Amino acid sequence: MTYLPFLKSGQPIHTTGKNLAGLWRPSFVKTDNKLYVFGGGGNATHDLHVLHFEDMRWETLHASREKRGFK
């Protein structure tokens, strides 16, 4: 489990990158050092959003409509 000493209970979390304002009820998965967010209502897209815990930075991984085959 990742220990994040800079996070304090009851205090707002400050992040950088594209804010996910307007996104509600998304699906998410937490790993040791990242939080992956997908879907939801409001400003929903087909993009995958990643919060990097090391620097509290959001990154957006854009979905591609290109079809790829498996070899």
C-alpha positions as CSV (number, residue, x, y, z in Angstrom):
1,M,0.0,0.0,0.0
2,T,1.3,3.4,-0.9
3,Y,1.8,5.8,2.0
4,L,1.2,9.4,0.9
5,P,2.4,11.6,3.9
6,F,1.4,14.8,2.2
7,L,-2.3,13.8,2.3
8,K,-4.1,14.9,5.4
9,S,-7.6,13.8,6.5
10,G,-10.2,16.5,5.9
11,Q,-7.9,18.6,3.7
12,P,-8.4,19.3,0.0
13,I,-6.2,17.4,-2.5
14,H,-4.3,19.7,-4.9
15,T,-3.5,18.2,-8.3
16,T,-2.1,19.4,-11.6
17,G,-3.1,18.6,-15.1
18,K,-6.6,18.4,-16.6
19,N,-9.2,18.5,-13.8
20,L,-12.0,16.0,-14.0
21,A,-14.7,18.4,-12.9
22,G,-18.2,17.4,-14.0
23,L,-17.4,13.7,-14.0
24,W,-19.6,11.7,-11.7
25,R,-19.8,8.0,-10.8
26,P,-16.8,6.9,-12.9
27,S,-15.1,3.5,-12.6
28,F,-11.7,3.6,-11.1
29,V,-8.8,1.3,-10.1
30,K,-6.0,2.1,-7.7
31,T,-2.6,0.6,-8.0
32,D,0.4,1.3,-5.7
33,N,1.3,4.6,-7.4
34,K,-1.6,5.5,-9.7
35,L,-5.4,5.9,-9.8
36,Y,-7.0,5.1,-13.1
37,V,-10.4,6.7,-13.9
38,F,-12.8,5.8,-16.8
39,G,-16.3,6.6,-17.8
40,G,-19.0,8.2,-15.6
41,G,-21.7,10.8,-16.3
42,G,-21.5,14.4,-17.0
43,N,-18.4,15.3,-19.1
44,A,-17.9,11.6,-19.9
45,T,-15.5,10.6,-22.7
46,H,-13.9,7.3,-23.8
47,D,-10.6,8.5,-22.5
48,L,-8.7,6.9,-19.6
49,H,-7.5,9.4,-16.9
50,V,-4.5,8.6,-14.7
51,L,-3.5,10.3,-11.4
52,H,0.2,9.8,-10.6
53,F,0.5,9.8,-6.9
54,E,4.2,10.8,-7.0
55,D,3.5,14.3,-8.2
56,M,-0.3,14.4,-8.0
57,R,-0.5,15.0,-11.8
58,W,-3.4,14.0,-14.0
59,E,-2.7,12.5,-17.4
60,T,-5.3,11.7,-20.1
61,L,-4.8,8.7,-22.3
62,H,-6.9,9.3,-25.4
63,A,-8.9,6.4,-26.8
64,S,-8.2,5.5,-30.4
65,R,-10.9,4.5,-33.0
66,E,-8.3,2.5,-34.9
67,K,-9.0,-1.2,-35.0
68,R,-6.0,-3.4,-34.3
69,G,-5.7,-7.1,-34.9
70,F,-4.0,-9.6,-32.6
71,K,-1.1,-11.7,-34.0
